[in-house]
Structure formats: structure tokens, C-alpha cells
Amino acid sequence: MLNYAEVRLVNAGRQEHTEPLDGLVILMIWRCMDRWGFEGNRSLDQRVLSHLRELRYIERLDRKCYHGPLSISPRAALLAMEPIRYTYVFDFPDETTKQIHVDLDPITLEFIRPTASSGPPPWTKLKQCQCSNCPLPDNVEFCPVAVNLSEIVDLFKDFVSFDRVTVTVHSPERTYKKETTVQKGLSSLVGLYMVLSNCPILDHLRPNVRFHLPFASALESTYRIISTYLMEQFFKKRRGESPDWELANLPERYKAVSCVGKGIAARLGQASMQDANVNALIILASQVINLEDFLEDTLGEIEPLFHRPSQASPRPTI
């Protein structure tokens, strides 16, 4: 059995060098590759190599194995091989079922897109209903959000918002299930696809994807938005940057997100034969507007949860 392998890696300075990897790491990688297939020489294929290059971002998950500059552990190597998958299953009363898999790179949270059977539809061109605050240059042909959403639009274009459906969402940690309407079931899925599109305005929401919460209420969404923003400020502080602990820039950021939601809703209005997709966007946009206009009210609703008396009041004697 091989007890090491030399793989070209990229360090933080972007300089290529060769590092030995622990034999247990290689064994686990090979076991994962069994599901993908080997080349005859058992060399690491480009997919594995790409993931290994990203391992420099993984902290030490255990300290029993390789202690080189990249701190690669067996668990880290295994995690790097397995995509994060969210599966949405829509079960309709007529026994029709629609299933959508959303696969993510576990390190970069990049959307692993299935191979498209055809090119993007005309309504996804950037200049068609382009968002008023779009920062993309003129040489970009297609709107990345629209391209991501085109699969959902095609699947649900003939459904009406208030069609009843049972939606089951399988995540790596748990399963969610809800009897609801098409528009509410789609709202969570549309949110995923929008954030994963590489739109420059929406990309700061990407960390939320790792902690995706289907069927979230407006209050839950606001709580997650604020928590994520404060976590971002924490890491800024650790990097020596200036954090925004007062949430001063948060409303402006989500004003830009709301603008994108309105632009995409207008675009979907031209693409959908029925209205389920558009109304799913309206639900998302209303939650963003809620944060933008009523941030203080929302904080006021959350604050009592964090402010409890130091000693409980004595119960009255009866």
C-alpha cells in the first residue's frame, strides 16, 4: 500500500509546490474516487486535484494526521470529496412529482450545475429587464441569476401560485416537510438559486446557503440576515479591518438586494406562462423590504429574547 503521494498544491502565496500527503488521506481519497472511476494509472484526476487545492482554507479538524503547511486531515479530505446536497421534492395531489437537486462544492459553496441540454433561453440575456443597479459590464451576455433560475421556470411555468403541494426538503443534517402552496414552496428554492448565481450583489449572502432554512418566516429570515452580517463583521475584525457593529451599512446593502429581486420578478413575468415563479419572487422581495424599512421594529421584536431579568420574579402565593 502506498504510504504517501506527491500532489501539486497551491499555497497561500499562489506558488505551486509538491507536498507529501499522509497515506490515510490518500486511501480515503481513493475510496471516494471509486464512485467516480479511476484512470488506469490510478492518478488523481482533475476534480480531486481541484478540491485539494482548496484544502488550505480548511482548519485542522483533527490533529492525528498530516501536519504540513495545509493541515490536511483525513476528515478534511473526505469532506472535500462530498458535495453538499439539498433536494426539493414537490408532491402534487394528482400524484405528479417534481424533484430538484442543488449540489454545492463543500468548500467554496459554488453551485455544481448539471449539464444543460440547451443554451440559456432568450429572456436570460442581461439587457432584457436588466436590474437598475446591475454592476456587470456590457460584455456579459447573460444575467447569471436568470440563467440559474431558468431550470425552475421551465419546470413550474404552467403552475398557478395557489396550487396545493407537499414540499419535502432533504438537507445533509435533516429533512423538512410542509403542506403549502407552490409559491411558498418555490420561494425557498428560488432564494437558493439566486444566491448561488454569482451575482455580485447577492454573493455576500452565500454563507447563508450553508445553513439553508426552508420555509423561513420573515422574522426568521431577518434573524439569519442580521446574524450572518454580524458574523461577517467578526471576521473582518479578525483580519484587521473595520467592522460595522452598528449595522449602519446593512439597510443599504439590502436595498440593493431588493432592487435585484424586483428586476428578476419583472424578468420572470415575461418568461412564465402562469404566475407561480413571479409570486415566489414577491415573497422573497417582501422579506427584504421588511428588513430595509423595519429594521428597528424587527430588532425590537428580537431584543426581549436576549434581555431576561437576572432573577425570576417570585410567584404569587395563592
C-alpha positions as CSV (number, residue, x, y, z in Angstrom):
1,M,0.0,0.0,0.0
2,L,1.3,3.5,-0.8
3,N,2.1,5.4,2.3
4,Y,2.3,8.8,0.6
5,A,1.6,10.6,-2.7
6,E,3.0,13.7,-4.1
7,V,0.4,16.1,-5.4
8,R,0.9,19.6,-6.8
9,L,-0.7,22.0,-4.4
10,V,-1.1,25.8,-4.3
11,N,-0.1,27.6,-1.1
12,A,-1.4,30.9,0.2
13,G,1.1,32.7,-1.9
14,R,-0.2,31.0,-5.1
15,Q,3.1,29.3,-5.7
16,E,3.0,25.7,-6.8
17,H,5.0,23.2,-4.8
18,T,4.9,19.5,-4.0
19,E,3.7,18.2,-0.7
20,P,3.6,14.6,0.7
21,L,0.2,13.6,1.9
22,D,-0.4,11.0,4.6
23,G,-1.3,7.5,3.4
24,L,-4.6,7.5,5.2
25,V,-5.6,10.7,3.4
26,I,-4.8,9.2,0.1
27,L,-6.7,6.0,1.0
28,M,-9.8,8.0,1.8
29,I,-9.5,10.0,-1.4
30,W,-9.2,6.8,-3.5
31,R,-12.3,5.3,-1.8
32,C,-14.2,8.4,-2.8
33,M,-12.8,8.2,-6.3
34,D,-14.2,4.6,-6.6
35,R,-17.6,6.2,-7.0
36,W,-16.3,8.4,-9.9
37,G,-14.0,5.9,-11.6
38,F,-10.2,5.8,-12.0
39,E,-7.8,6.3,-14.8
40,G,-5.8,3.2,-15.4
41,N,-2.7,4.6,-13.7
42,R,-4.7,5.5,-10.5
43,S,-3.6,9.1,-10.8
44,L,-5.6,11.8,-9.0
45,D,-7.9,13.3,-11.6
46,Q,-8.5,17.0,-12.0
47,R,-11.6,17.0,-9.9
48,V,-9.8,15.7,-6.8
49,L,-6.8,18.0,-7.5
50,S,-9.1,21.0,-7.7
51,H,-10.6,20.1,-4.2
52,L,-7.1,19.5,-2.7
53,R,-6.1,23.0,-3.9
54,E,-8.9,24.4,-1.8
55,L,-8.0,22.5,1.4
56,R,-5.8,25.3,2.5
57,Y,-9.0,27.0,3.6
58,I,-9.9,24.2,6.0
59,E,-8.9,24.4,9.6
60,R,-7.4,21.4,11.3
61,L,-10.4,19.1,12.0
62,D,-8.3,16.7,13.9
63,R,-4.6,16.6,14.9
64,K,-3.8,12.9,14.4
65,C,-2.6,13.0,10.9
66,Y,-0.7,15.2,8.4
67,H,0.7,18.4,9.9
68,G,2.1,20.0,6.8
69,P,1.5,23.7,5.8
70,L,-2.0,22.9,4.6
71,S,-3.1,21.0,7.7
72,I,-4.8,18.2,5.7
73,S,-6.6,15.7,7.9
74,P,-8.5,12.5,6.8
75,R,-11.8,14.1,7.7
76,A,-11.0,17.3,5.8
77,A,-10.1,15.2,2.7
78,L,-13.3,13.2,2.9
79,L,-15.4,16.4,3.3
80,A,-13.7,17.9,0.3
81,M,-14.9,15.0,-1.8
82,E,-18.6,15.0,-0.9
83,P,-20.8,17.8,-2.3
84,I,-23.4,19.4,-0.1
85,R,-26.8,18.5,-1.5
86,Y,-30.3,20.0,-0.9
87,T,-33.1,18.1,-2.5
88,Y,-36.5,19.7,-3.1
89,V,-39.4,17.3,-3.8
90,F,-42.8,18.7,-4.8
91,D,-45.6,16.2,-4.5
92,F,-48.9,17.3,-6.1
93,P,-52.4,16.0,-5.3
94,D,-52.6,14.4,-8.8
95,E,-49.5,12.3,-7.8
96,T,-47.3,14.4,-10.0
97,T,-43.8,14.7,-8.5
98,K,-41.0,17.2,-9.3
99,Q,-37.6,16.8,-7.8
100,I,-34.7,19.2,-7.9
101,H,-31.2,18.6,-6.6
102,V,-29.0,21.5,-5.5
103,D,-25.3,20.4,-5.2
104,L,-22.7,22.6,-3.7
105,D,-18.9,22.5,-3.5
106,P,-18.4,21.9,0.2
107,I,-15.5,24.4,0.4
108,T,-16.3,27.2,-1.9
109,L,-20.2,26.8,-1.9
110,E,-20.1,27.1,-5.7
111,F,-23.2,25.7,-7.4
112,I,-22.3,22.4,-9.2
113,R,-24.6,22.8,-12.2
114,P,-25.9,19.9,-14.1
115,T,-25.0,19.8,-17.8
116,A,-27.5,21.9,-19.6
117,S,-29.4,20.3,-22.5
118,S,-29.5,23.5,-24.4
119,G,-28.3,27.1,-24.2
120,P,-29.9,29.8,-22.0
121,P,-33.3,31.0,-23.1
122,P,-33.6,34.5,-24.7
123,W,-35.2,36.0,-21.6
124,T,-32.0,35.4,-19.6
125,K,-30.0,37.9,-21.7
126,L,-28.5,40.6,-19.5
127,K,-30.0,43.6,-21.3
128,Q,-33.6,42.2,-21.1
129,C,-35.1,43.8,-18.0
130,Q,-31.6,44.4,-16.6
131,C,-31.7,45.4,-12.9
132,S,-31.2,49.1,-12.4
133,N,-28.3,48.6,-10.1
134,C,-26.6,45.8,-12.1
135,P,-22.8,46.2,-11.9
136,L,-22.0,43.7,-14.7
137,P,-20.1,45.1,-17.7
138,D,-21.6,45.2,-21.2
139,N,-19.6,42.3,-22.5
140,V,-21.5,39.9,-20.2
141,E,-24.2,38.4,-22.4
142,F,-26.5,36.7,-19.8
143,C,-27.8,37.6,-16.4
144,P,-26.3,35.0,-14.0
145,V,-29.4,35.0,-11.8
146,A,-31.7,34.5,-14.7
147,V,-29.6,31.6,-16.1
148,N,-29.7,29.9,-12.7
149,L,-33.5,30.3,-12.4
150,S,-34.3,29.1,-16.0
151,E,-34.4,25.5,-14.9
152,I,-37.1,26.3,-12.2
153,V,-39.0,28.5,-14.6
154,D,-39.2,25.7,-17.1
155,L,-40.4,23.2,-14.5
156,F,-43.0,25.4,-12.9
157,K,-44.1,27.7,-15.7
158,D,-47.5,26.2,-16.0
159,F,-48.4,26.2,-12.3
160,V,-50.5,28.7,-10.5
161,S,-49.3,30.3,-7.3
162,F,-52.0,28.8,-5.0
163,D,-51.9,25.2,-6.3
164,R,-51.5,23.0,-3.3
165,V,-48.4,20.9,-2.9
166,T,-46.5,18.9,-0.3
167,V,-42.8,20.1,-0.3
168,T,-40.1,17.9,1.2
169,V,-36.6,19.3,1.6
170,H,-33.7,16.9,2.3
171,S,-30.6,18.6,3.7
172,P,-27.3,17.0,4.9
173,E,-28.5,17.4,8.5
174,R,-32.3,16.9,8.5
175,T,-35.5,16.7,6.4
176,Y,-38.2,19.4,6.3
177,K,-41.7,18.8,5.1
178,K,-44.6,21.2,4.7
179,E,-48.1,21.2,3.0
180,T,-48.2,24.6,1.4
181,T,-48.7,26.4,-2.0
182,V,-46.5,26.3,-5.0
183,Q,-45.4,29.9,-4.5
184,K,-44.3,29.4,-0.9
185,G,-42.5,26.2,-1.7
186,L,-40.8,27.8,-4.6
187,S,-39.8,30.8,-2.6
188,S,-37.1,29.0,-0.6
189,L,-35.8,27.3,-3.7
190,V,-35.7,30.5,-5.7
191,G,-33.7,32.1,-2.9
192,L,-31.1,29.3,-3.1
193,Y,-30.7,29.6,-6.9
194,M,-30.5,33.4,-6.8
195,V,-27.7,33.5,-4.2
196,L,-25.8,30.7,-6.0
197,S,-25.8,32.6,-9.3
198,N,-22.5,34.5,-8.7
199,C,-24.4,37.8,-9.0
200,P,-22.0,40.4,-7.4
201,I,-24.8,42.0,-5.4
202,L,-26.2,38.7,-4.0
203,D,-22.9,37.0,-3.4
204,H,-22.5,38.2,0.2
205,L,-25.5,36.1,1.1
206,R,-23.7,32.9,0.1
207,P,-22.7,31.9,3.7
208,N,-26.4,31.6,4.4
209,V,-26.7,28.8,1.8
210,R,-24.6,26.5,4.1
211,F,-27.3,27.0,6.8
212,H,-30.3,27.0,4.5
213,L,-33.6,27.1,6.3
214,P,-36.6,26.2,4.0
215,F,-40.0,27.8,4.7
216,A,-38.4,30.5,6.9
217,S,-40.8,33.2,8.2
218,A,-40.0,36.9,7.8
219,L,-38.8,37.1,11.3
220,E,-36.5,34.0,10.9
221,S,-35.1,35.4,7.7
222,T,-34.4,38.7,9.3
223,Y,-32.7,37.0,12.3
224,R,-30.5,35.0,9.9
225,I,-29.6,38.0,7.9
226,I,-28.5,40.0,10.9
227,S,-26.6,37.1,12.4
228,T,-24.8,36.5,9.2
229,Y,-23.9,40.2,8.9
230,L,-22.5,40.3,12.4
231,M,-20.5,37.2,11.8
232,E,-19.1,38.8,8.7
233,Q,-18.1,41.8,10.9
234,F,-16.4,39.5,13.4
235,F,-14.2,38.0,10.7
236,K,-13.4,41.5,9.4
237,K,-12.2,42.4,12.8
238,R,-10.0,39.4,13.0
239,R,-8.5,40.4,9.7
240,G,-7.7,43.8,11.0
241,E,-10.5,45.6,9.0
242,S,-13.1,48.0,10.4
243,P,-16.3,46.1,11.5
244,D,-19.8,47.6,11.3
245,W,-21.2,46.5,14.7
246,E,-23.9,49.1,14.5
247,L,-25.5,47.6,11.3
248,A,-25.1,51.0,9.7
249,N,-24.4,49.6,6.2
250,L,-26.9,46.7,6.4
251,P,-30.1,48.6,5.1
252,E,-28.2,49.9,2.1
253,R,-26.9,46.5,1.2
254,Y,-30.4,45.0,1.3
255,K,-31.8,47.9,-0.6
256,A,-29.6,46.7,-3.4
257,V,-30.7,43.1,-2.9
258,S,-34.4,44.3,-3.1
259,C,-33.7,46.0,-6.3
260,V,-32.3,42.8,-7.8
261,G,-35.4,40.9,-6.6
262,K,-37.7,43.4,-8.3
263,G,-35.7,43.2,-11.5
264,I,-35.8,39.4,-11.6
265,A,-39.5,39.4,-10.9
266,A,-40.1,41.7,-13.9
267,R,-37.9,39.3,-16.0
268,L,-39.8,36.2,-14.8
269,G,-43.1,37.9,-15.6
270,Q,-42.1,37.7,-19.3
271,A,-40.9,34.1,-19.1
272,S,-43.7,32.4,-17.1
273,M,-47.0,31.3,-18.6
274,Q,-48.5,31.3,-15.1
275,D,-47.6,33.3,-12.0
276,A,-46.0,30.9,-9.5
277,N,-42.5,32.0,-10.2
278,V,-43.3,35.7,-10.0
279,N,-45.1,35.3,-6.7
280,A,-42.2,33.3,-5.3
281,L,-40.0,36.3,-6.0
282,I,-42.6,38.7,-4.5
283,I,-42.5,36.7,-1.2
284,L,-38.7,37.0,-1.2
285,A,-38.7,40.7,-2.1
286,S,-41.2,41.4,0.7
287,Q,-38.9,39.9,3.3
288,V,-36.0,42.0,2.0
289,I,-38.2,45.1,2.1
290,N,-39.2,44.2,5.6
291,L,-35.6,44.3,6.7
292,E,-34.9,47.6,4.8
293,D,-37.8,49.6,6.1
294,F,-38.5,48.0,9.5
295,L,-35.1,47.0,10.8
296,E,-35.6,48.8,14.2
297,D,-39.0,47.2,14.6
298,T,-37.6,43.8,13.9
299,L,-34.8,44.3,16.4
300,G,-37.3,45.4,18.9
301,E,-39.2,42.2,18.5
302,I,-36.0,40.1,18.9
303,E,-34.4,42.1,21.8
304,P,-36.6,40.7,24.6
305,L,-35.2,37.2,23.8
306,F,-31.8,38.4,24.9
307,H,-32.8,40.5,27.9
308,R,-34.0,38.4,30.8
309,P,-34.2,39.5,34.4
310,S,-31.2,38.3,36.5
311,Q,-33.5,36.7,38.9
312,A,-37.0,35.5,38.2
313,S,-39.8,37.3,39.9
314,P,-41.3,35.2,42.8
315,R,-44.6,33.5,42.0
316,P,-47.6,35.0,43.8
317,T,-48.8,33.0,46.8
318,I,-52.3,31.6,46.3
